[in-house]
Amino acid sequence: MNCVGFHECNYILAFFKTDADFQWNALMSEKPNPEDDDPVDMAAIKDASERMGDYKLKSAHDYTVPDHLRMNTDKARSRLLVVKEKVSLLLCCC
């Protein structure tokens, strides 16, 4: 920057600082309030909660496996027998 004197340079720098402050204030006035909820986001959350259902987190400290999802030896044995039958059917038919 070529300035004639010290005062002219200070004047130009002050002008740029004022302009930058003005632009900063204009940007900050457009910034949404962090306390307000965005209506689009709230609609998306409502839609997702209606469509997704109720999923339990398996890592939660109060999570218990429902009875129909619990695995015991009887269920494991019956599944193993079903798989064994399917394999024998595949081997016989080939």
N, CA, C and O atoms as CSV, one atom per row, in Angstrom:
chain,resi,resn,atom,element,x,y,z
A,1,MET,N,N,0.850,-1.164,0.000
A,1,MET,CA,C,0.000,0.000,0.000
A,1,MET,C,C,0.900,1.233,0.000
A,1,MET,O,O,1.710,1.402,0.912
A,2,ASN,N,N,0.775,2.068,-0.976
A,2,ASN,CA,C,1.571,3.295,-1.039
A,2,ASN,C,C,0.749,4.444,-0.466
A,2,ASN,O,O,-0.254,4.855,-1.049
A,3,CYS,N,N,1.177,4.946,0.659
A,3,CYS,CA,C,0.486,6.057,1.294
A,3,CYS,C,C,1.393,7.282,1.249
A,3,CYS,O,O,2.620,7.183,1.222
A,4,VAL,N,N,0.747,8.419,1.244
A,4,VAL,CA,C,1.519,9.656,1.214
A,4,VAL,C,C,2.171,9.885,2.561
A,4,VAL,O,O,3.341,10.259,2.645
A,5,GLY,N,N,1.413,9.661,3.600
A,5,GLY,CA,C,1.973,9.891,4.926
A,5,GLY,C,C,1.370,8.923,5.928
A,5,GLY,O,O,0.527,8.086,5.604
A,6,PHE,N,N,1.834,9.073,7.146
A,6,PHE,CA,C,1.393,8.199,8.219
A,6,PHE,C,C,-0.102,8.353,8.472
A,6,PHE,O,O,-0.795,7.357,8.676
A,7,HIS,N,N,-0.608,9.574,8.462
A,7,HIS,CA,C,-2.023,9.834,8.758
A,7,HIS,C,C,-2.933,9.254,7.679
A,7,HIS,O,O,-4.017,8.759,7.986
A,8,GLU,N,N,-2.503,9.310,6.422
A,8,GLU,CA,C,-3.316,8.751,5.349
A,8,GLU,C,C,-3.431,7.229,5.485
A,8,GLU,O,O,-4.496,6.661,5.245
A,9,CYS,N,N,-2.342,6.578,5.868
A,9,CYS,CA,C,-2.372,5.125,6.065
A,9,CYS,C,C,-3.299,4.759,7.220
A,9,CYS,O,O,-4.067,3.803,7.114
A,10,ASN,N,N,-3.236,5.503,8.315
A,10,ASN,CA,C,-4.128,5.249,9.449
A,10,ASN,C,C,-5.587,5.445,9.054
A,10,ASN,O,O,-6.461,4.696,9.490
A,11,TYR,N,N,-5.844,6.452,8.227
A,11,TYR,CA,C,-7.202,6.718,7.781
A,11,TYR,C,C,-7.719,5.544,6.935
A,11,TYR,O,O,-8.859,5.111,7.103
A,12,ILE,N,N,-6.879,5.035,6.029
A,12,ILE,CA,C,-7.282,3.918,5.164
A,12,ILE,C,C,-7.496,2.653,6.003
A,12,ILE,O,O,-8.471,1.931,5.793
A,13,LEU,N,N,-6.595,2.381,6.947
A,13,LEU,CA,C,-6.754,1.217,7.816
A,13,LEU,C,C,-8.018,1.322,8.661
A,13,LEU,O,O,-8.727,0.333,8.847
A,14,ALA,N,N,-8.303,2.521,9.175
A,14,ALA,CA,C,-9.519,2.733,9.964
A,14,ALA,C,C,-10.751,2.503,9.102
A,14,ALA,O,O,-11.742,1.943,9.570
A,15,PHE,N,N,-10.694,2.934,7.846
A,15,PHE,CA,C,-11.823,2.730,6.938
A,15,PHE,C,C,-12.073,1.242,6.722
A,15,PHE,O,O,-13.215,0.786,6.779
A,16,PHE,N,N,-10.991,0.475,6.472
A,16,PHE,CA,C,-11.154,-0.958,6.260
A,16,PHE,C,C,-11.652,-1.661,7.515
A,16,PHE,O,O,-12.453,-2.592,7.436
A,17,LYS,N,N,-11.173,-1.212,8.672
A,17,LYS,CA,C,-11.628,-1.811,9.932
A,17,LYS,C,C,-13.103,-1.517,10.142
A,17,LYS,O,O,-13.844,-2.400,10.575
A,18,THR,N,N,-13.545,-0.321,9.853
A,18,THR,CA,C,-14.952,0.042,10.000
A,18,THR,C,C,-15.802,-0.767,9.036
A,18,THR,O,O,-16.883,-1.236,9.392
A,19,ASP,N,N,-15.306,-0.929,7.807
A,19,ASP,CA,C,-16.042,-1.713,6.818
A,19,ASP,C,C,-16.133,-3.177,7.254
A,19,ASP,O,O,-17.181,-3.805,7.100
A,20,ALA,N,N,-15.050,-3.717,7.791
A,20,ALA,CA,C,-15.058,-5.106,8.258
A,20,ALA,C,C,-16.012,-5.264,9.441
A,20,ALA,O,O,-16.730,-6.260,9.530
A,21,ASP,N,N,-16.023,-4.289,10.348
A,21,ASP,CA,C,-16.953,-4.324,11.477
A,21,ASP,C,C,-18.395,-4.280,10.989
A,21,ASP,O,O,-19.257,-4.982,11.518
A,22,PHE,N,N,-18.653,-3.462,9.991
A,22,PHE,CA,C,-19.997,-3.347,9.437
A,22,PHE,C,C,-20.433,-4.685,8.821
A,22,PHE,O,O,-21.557,-5.140,9.034
A,23,GLN,N,N,-19.533,-5.300,8.061
A,23,GLN,CA,C,-19.861,-6.582,7.443
A,23,GLN,C,C,-20.057,-7.667,8.503
A,23,GLN,O,O,-20.945,-8.512,8.382
A,24,TRP,N,N,-19.219,-7.635,9.541
A,24,TRP,CA,C,-19.357,-8.615,10.618
A,24,TRP,C,C,-20.696,-8.459,11.328
A,24,TRP,O,O,-21.368,-9.450,11.614
A,25,ASN,N,N,-21.080,-7.236,11.609
A,25,ASN,CA,C,-22.365,-6.996,12.272
A,25,ASN,C,C,-23.531,-7.418,11.391
A,25,ASN,O,O,-24.530,-7.938,11.888
A,26,ALA,N,N,-23.411,-7.197,10.083
A,26,ALA,CA,C,-24.467,-7.623,9.164
A,26,ALA,C,C,-24.590,-9.149,9.168
A,26,ALA,O,O,-25.702,-9.678,9.172
A,27,LEU,N,N,-23.452,-9.862,9.167
A,27,LEU,CA,C,-23.486,-11.325,9.219
A,27,LEU,C,C,-24.075,-11.829,10.533
A,27,LEU,O,O,-24.869,-12.769,10.547
A,28,MET,N,N,-23.683,-11.203,11.623
A,28,MET,CA,C,-24.182,-11.636,12.928
A,28,MET,C,C,-25.675,-11.374,13.082
A,28,MET,O,O,-26.358,-12.104,13.800
A,29,SER,N,N,-26.194,-10.340,12.415
A,29,SER,CA,C,-27.631,-10.082,12.507
A,29,SER,C,C,-28.429,-11.119,11.733
A,29,SER,O,O,-29.599,-11.347,12.041
A,30,GLU,N,N,-27.818,-11.757,10.729
A,30,GLU,CA,C,-28.501,-12.799,9.964
A,30,GLU,C,C,-28.408,-14.171,10.639
A,30,GLU,O,O,-29.133,-15.095,10.268
A,31,LYS,N,N,-27.539,-14.304,11.606
A,31,LYS,CA,C,-27.333,-15.578,12.281
A,31,LYS,C,C,-28.590,-15.946,13.075
A,31,LYS,O,O,-29.122,-15.112,13.807
A,32,PRO,N,N,-29.074,-17.201,12.934
A,32,PRO,CA,C,-30.275,-17.584,13.678
A,32,PRO,C,C,-29.979,-17.729,15.169
A,32,PRO,O,O,-28.843,-17.967,15.578
A,33,ASN,N,N,-31.014,-17.580,15.949
A,33,ASN,CA,C,-30.901,-17.705,17.396
A,33,ASN,C,C,-30.666,-19.177,17.744
A,33,ASN,O,O,-31.448,-20.033,17.329
A,34,PRO,N,N,-29.606,-19.489,18.496
A,34,PRO,CA,C,-29.346,-20.895,18.818
A,34,PRO,C,C,-30.406,-21.503,19.740
A,34,PRO,O,O,-30.511,-22.726,19.828
A,35,GLU,N,N,-31.170,-20.692,20.410
A,35,GLU,CA,C,-32.222,-21.193,21.291
A,35,GLU,C,C,-33.469,-21.620,20.530
A,35,GLU,O,O,-34.252,-22.427,21.031
A,36,ASP,N,N,-33.664,-21.088,19.322
A,36,ASP,CA,C,-34.848,-21.415,18.530
A,36,ASP,C,C,-34.627,-22.709,17.760
A,36,ASP,O,O,-33.521,-22.994,17.303
A,37,ASP,N,N,-35.695,-23.486,17.624
A,37,ASP,CA,C,-35.634,-24.716,16.848
A,37,ASP,C,C,-36.026,-24.424,15.410
A,37,ASP,O,O,-36.960,-23.668,15.142
A,38,ASP,N,N,-35.293,-25.041,14.491
A,38,ASP,CA,C,-35.584,-24.879,13.079
A,38,ASP,C,C,-36.838,-25.685,12.749
A,38,ASP,O,O,-36.872,-26.883,13.032
A,39,PRO,N,N,-37.874,-25.073,12.157
A,39,PRO,CA,C,-39.108,-25.803,11.857
A,39,PRO,C,C,-38.889,-26.984,10.909
A,39,PRO,O,O,-39.564,-28.007,11.028
A,40,VAL,N,N,-37.958,-26.849,9.979
A,40,VAL,CA,C,-37.685,-27.952,9.052
A,40,VAL,C,C,-37.096,-29.136,9.810
A,40,VAL,O,O,-37.479,-30.282,9.574
A,41,ASP,N,N,-36.161,-28.857,10.725
A,41,ASP,CA,C,-35.572,-29.926,11.527
A,41,ASP,C,C,-36.615,-30.588,12.429
A,41,ASP,O,O,-36.638,-31.812,12.565
A,42,MET,N,N,-37.463,-29.787,13.034
A,42,MET,CA,C,-38.482,-30.338,13.922
A,42,MET,C,C,-39.455,-31.229,13.153
A,42,MET,O,O,-39.872,-32.271,13.660
A,43,ALA,N,N,-39.823,-30.827,11.926
A,43,ALA,CA,C,-40.705,-31.652,11.101
A,43,ALA,C,C,-40.024,-32.961,10.729
A,43,ALA,O,O,-40.669,-34.009,10.717
A,44,ALA,N,N,-38.725,-32.917,10.424
A,44,ALA,CA,C,-37.989,-34.133,10.076
A,44,ALA,C,C,-37.890,-35.069,11.277
A,44,ALA,O,O,-38.010,-36.285,11.125
A,45,ILE,N,N,-37.673,-34.518,12.462
A,45,ILE,CA,C,-37.599,-35.338,13.670
A,45,ILE,C,C,-38.944,-35.987,13.957
A,45,ILE,O,O,-39.004,-37.162,14.319
A,46,LYS,N,N,-40.021,-35.232,13.798
A,46,LYS,CA,C,-41.358,-35.768,14.037
A,46,LYS,C,C,-41.666,-36.880,13.043
A,46,LYS,O,O,-42.200,-37.924,13.418
A,47,ASP,N,N,-41.328,-36.657,11.782
A,47,ASP,CA,C,-41.572,-37.661,10.748
A,47,ASP,C,C,-40.772,-38.930,11.029
A,47,ASP,O,O,-41.294,-40.037,10.900
A,48,ALA,N,N,-39.519,-38.769,11.409
A,48,ALA,CA,C,-38.684,-39.933,11.692
A,48,ALA,C,C,-39.188,-40.703,12.902
A,48,ALA,O,O,-39.185,-41.934,12.894
A,49,SER,N,N,-39.617,-40.005,13.933
A,49,SER,CA,C,-40.096,-40.700,15.125
A,49,SER,C,C,-41.402,-41.435,14.853
A,49,SER,O,O,-41.668,-42.467,15.469
A,50,GLU,N,N,-42.223,-40.917,13.938
A,50,GLU,CA,C,-43.475,-41.605,13.590
A,50,GLU,C,C,-43.210,-42.833,12.731
A,50,GLU,O,O,-43.921,-43.832,12.849
A,51,ARG,N,N,-42.204,-42.775,11.873
A,51,ARG,CA,C,-41.953,-43.874,10.939
A,51,ARG,C,C,-41.010,-44.939,11.491
A,51,ARG,O,O,-41.126,-46.109,11.124
A,52,MET,N,N,-40.089,-44.560,12.354
A,52,MET,CA,C,-39.060,-45.497,12.801
A,52,MET,C,C,-39.550,-46.472,13.855
A,52,MET,O,O,-39.130,-47.630,13.861
A,53,GLY,N,N,-40.394,-46.049,14.712
A,53,GLY,CA,C,-40.796,-46.919,15.804
A,53,GLY,C,C,-39.931,-46.685,17.025
A,53,GLY,O,O,-39.254,-45.663,17.137
A,54,ASP,N,N,-39.961,-47.644,17.940
A,54,ASP,CA,C,-39.256,-47.509,19.207
A,54,ASP,C,C,-38.112,-48.505,19.252
A,54,ASP,O,O,-38.326,-49.696,19.478
A,55,TYR,N,N,-36.908,-48.021,19.037
A,55,TYR,CA,C,-35.732,-48.879,19.076
A,55,TYR,C,C,-35.010,-48.695,20.404
A,55,TYR,O,O,-34.747,-47.575,20.842
A,56,LYS,N,N,-34.704,-49.803,21.019
A,56,LYS,CA,C,-33.962,-49.768,22.274
A,56,LYS,C,C,-32.473,-49.898,21.974
A,56,LYS,O,O,-32.069,-50.668,21.102
A,57,LEU,N,N,-31.683,-49.156,22.689
A,57,LEU,CA,C,-30.238,-49.258,22.529
A,57,LEU,C,C,-29.721,-50.431,23.342
A,57,LEU,O,O,-29.960,-50.516,24.547
A,58,LYS,N,N,-29.015,-51.329,22.684
A,58,LYS,CA,C,-28.499,-52.504,23.381
A,58,LYS,C,C,-27.384,-52.148,24.342
A,58,LYS,O,O,-27.049,-52.942,25.221
A,59,SER,N,N,-26.806,-50.972,24.190
A,59,SER,CA,C,-25.736,-50.573,25.091
A,59,SER,C,C,-26.274,-49.845,26.328
A,59,SER,O,O,-25.500,-49.472,27.210
A,60,ALA,N,N,-27.581,-49.644,26.399
A,60,ALA,CA,C,-28.157,-48.956,27.556
A,60,ALA,C,C,-28.053,-49.850,28.785
A,60,ALA,O,O,-28.133,-51.075,28.689
A,61,HIS,N,N,-27.877,-49.225,29.924
A,61,HIS,CA,C,-27.683,-49.997,31.153
A,61,HIS,C,C,-28.960,-50.716,31.591
A,61,HIS,O,O,-28.881,-51.703,32.323
A,62,ASP,N,N,-30.128,-50.247,31.162
A,62,ASP,CA,C,-31.382,-50.873,31.565
A,62,ASP,C,C,-31.989,-51.753,30.469
A,62,ASP,O,O,-33.162,-52.117,30.553
A,63,TYR,N,N,-31.207,-52.096,29.446
A,63,TYR,CA,C,-31.716,-52.917,28.347
A,63,TYR,C,C,-31.785,-54.381,28.771
A,63,TYR,O,O,-30.832,-54.920,29.332
A,64,THR,N,N,-32.912,-55.010,28.500
A,64,THR,CA,C,-33.054,-56.446,28.702
A,64,THR,C,C,-33.516,-57.056,27.387
A,64,THR,O,O,-34.351,-56.483,26.688
A,65,VAL,N,N,-32.979,-58.199,27.059
A,65,VAL,CA,C,-33.341,-58.868,25.818
A,65,VAL,C,C,-34.753,-59.433,25.963
A,65,VAL,O,O,-35.037,-60.125,26.941
A,66,PRO,N,N,-35.647,-59.151,25.004
A,66,PRO,CA,C,-37.006,-59.703,25.087
A,66,PRO,C,C,-36.970,-61.234,25.008
A,66,PRO,O,O,-36.035,-61.821,24.464
A,67,ASP,N,N,-37.995,-61.855,25.556
A,67,ASP,CA,C,-38.031,-63.317,25.610
A,67,ASP,C,C,-37.952,-63.950,24.232
A,67,ASP,O,O,-37.264,-64.955,24.051
A,68,HIS,N,N,-38.647,-63.375,23.260
A,68,HIS,CA,C,-38.668,-63.989,21.935
A,68,HIS,C,C,-37.327,-63.843,21.205
A,68,HIS,O,O,-37.112,-64.503,20.188
A,69,LEU,N,N,-36.433,-63.002,21.700
A,69,LEU,CA,C,-35.118,-62.844,21.083
A,69,LEU,C,C,-34.009,-63.553,21.856
A,69,LEU,O,O,-32.874,-63.627,21.386
A,70,ARG,N,N,-34.329,-64.068,23.025
A,70,ARG,CA,C,-33.316,-64.748,23.823
A,70,ARG,C,C,-32.982,-66.105,23.215
A,70,ARG,O,O,-33.856,-66.813,22.712
A,71,MET,N,N,-31.721,-66.445,23.270
A,71,MET,CA,C,-31.262,-67.726,22.743
A,71,MET,C,C,-30.980,-68.670,23.909
A,71,MET,O,O,-30.269,-68.322,24.851
A,72,ASN,N,N,-31.548,-69.864,23.826
A,72,ASN,CA,C,-31.237,-70.886,24.814
A,72,ASN,C,C,-30.839,-72.154,24.071
A,72,ASN,O,O,-30.812,-72.169,22.840
A,73,THR,N,N,-30.536,-73.196,24.794
A,73,THR,CA,C,-30.041,-74.415,24.153
A,73,THR,C,C,-31.100,-75.089,23.294
A,73,THR,O,O,-30.776,-75.677,22.262
A,74,ASP,N,N,-32.349,-75.012,23.701
A,74,ASP,CA,C,-33.420,-75.636,22.908
A,74,ASP,C,C,-33.568,-74.944,21.560
A,74,ASP,O,O,-33.694,-75.605,20.530
A,75,LYS,N,N,-33.553,-73.621,21.566
A,75,LYS,CA,C,-33.671,-72.882,20.302
A,75,LYS,C,C,-32.467,-73.143,19.406
A,75,LYS,O,O,-32.615,-73.327,18.198
A,76,ALA,N,N,-31.291,-73.160,19.990
A,76,ALA,CA,C,-30.084,-73.393,19.206
A,76,ALA,C,C,-30.094,-74.792,18.600
A,76,ALA,O,O,-29.703,-74.967,17.446
A,77,ARG,N,N,-30.533,-75.782,19.357
A,77,ARG,CA,C,-30.589,-77.164,18.861
A,77,ARG,C,C,-31.590,-77.276,17.730
A,77,ARG,O,O,-31.309,-77.923,16.720
A,78,SER,N,N,-32.765,-76.653,17.879
A,78,SER,CA,C,-33.774,-76.742,16.812
A,78,SER,C,C,-33.294,-76.049,15.544
A,78,SER,O,O,-33.544,-76.537,14.443
A,79,ARG,N,N,-32.619,-74.936,15.681
A,79,ARG,CA,C,-32.074,-74.263,14.500
A,79,ARG,C,C,-31.006,-75.118,13.822
A,79,ARG,O,O,-30.941,-75.190,12.595
A,80,LEU,N,N,-30.190,-75.751,14.617
A,80,LEU,CA,C,-29.146,-76.611,14.078
A,80,LEU,C,C,-29.750,-77.791,13.314
A,80,LEU,O,O,-29.243,-78.173,12.259
A,81,LEU,N,N,-30.825,-78.365,13.842
A,81,LEU,CA,C,-31.490,-79.471,13.162
A,81,LEU,C,C,-32.112,-79.029,11.840
A,81,LEU,O,O,-32.069,-79.765,10.855
A,82,VAL,N,N,-32.689,-77.829,11.819
A,82,VAL,CA,C,-33.267,-77.313,10.585
A,82,VAL,C,C,-32.188,-77.122,9.529
A,82,VAL,O,O,-32.388,-77.479,8.368
A,83,VAL,N,N,-31.063,-76.572,9.914
A,83,VAL,CA,C,-29.963,-76.369,8.974
A,83,VAL,C,C,-29.431,-77.719,8.492
A,83,VAL,O,O,-29.109,-77.880,7.315
A,84,LYS,N,N,-29.339,-78.684,9.402
A,84,LYS,CA,C,-28.851,-80.008,9.037
A,84,LYS,C,C,-29.778,-80.672,8.009
A,84,LYS,O,O,-29.307,-81.315,7.072
A,85,GLU,N,N,-31.097,-80.513,8.187
A,85,GLU,CA,C,-32.073,-81.053,7.230
A,85,GLU,C,C,-31.923,-80.395,5.868
A,85,GLU,O,O,-31.955,-81.071,4.839
A,86,LYS,N,N,-31.760,-79.075,5.862
A,86,LYS,CA,C,-31.609,-78.354,4.583
A,86,LYS,C,C,-30.352,-78.797,3.844
A,86,LYS,O,O,-30.363,-78.956,2.623
A,87,VAL,N,N,-29.287,-78.991,4.578
A,87,VAL,CA,C,-28.030,-79.419,3.944
A,87,VAL,C,C,-28.201,-80.829,3.380
A,87,VAL,O,O,-27.745,-81.105,2.270
A,88,SER,N,N,-28.845,-81.717,4.119
A,88,SER,CA,C,-29.031,-83.076,3.626
A,88,SER,C,C,-29.941,-83.095,2.413
A,88,SER,O,O,-29.728,-83.905,1.510
A,89,LEU,N,N,-30.956,-82.226,2.357
A,89,LEU,CA,C,-31.816,-82.140,1.181
A,89,LEU,C,C,-31.047,-81.640,-0.026
A,89,LEU,O,O,-31.251,-82.130,-1.137
A,90,LEU,N,N,-30.179,-80.689,0.172
A,90,LEU,CA,C,-29.381,-80.163,-0.933
A,90,LEU,C,C,-28.410,-81.217,-1.465
A,90,LEU,O,O,-28.184,-81.307,-2.672
A,91,LEU,N,N,-27.839,-82.009,-0.565
A,91,LEU,CA,C,-26.888,-83.020,-0.987
A,91,LEU,C,C,-27.583,-84.207,-1.682
A,91,LEU,O,O,-27.018,-84.812,-2.593
A,92,CYS,N,N,-28.784,-84.527,-1.255
A,92,CYS,CA,C,-29.518,-85.621,-1.867
A,92,CYS,C,C,-30.011,-85.269,-3.263
A,92,CYS,O,O,-29.996,-86.113,-4.159
A,93,CYS,N,N,-30.443,-84.046,-3.449
A,93,CYS,CA,C,-31.055,-83.636,-4.718
A,93,CYS,C,C,-30.037,-83.370,-5.805
A,93,CYS,O,O,-30.410,-83.334,-6.977
A,94,CYS,N,N,-28.812,-83.189,-5.488
A,94,CYS,CA,C,-27.800,-82.831,-6.522
A,94,CYS,C,C,-27.303,-83.974,-7.273
A,94,CYS,O,O,-26.462,-83.814,-8.158
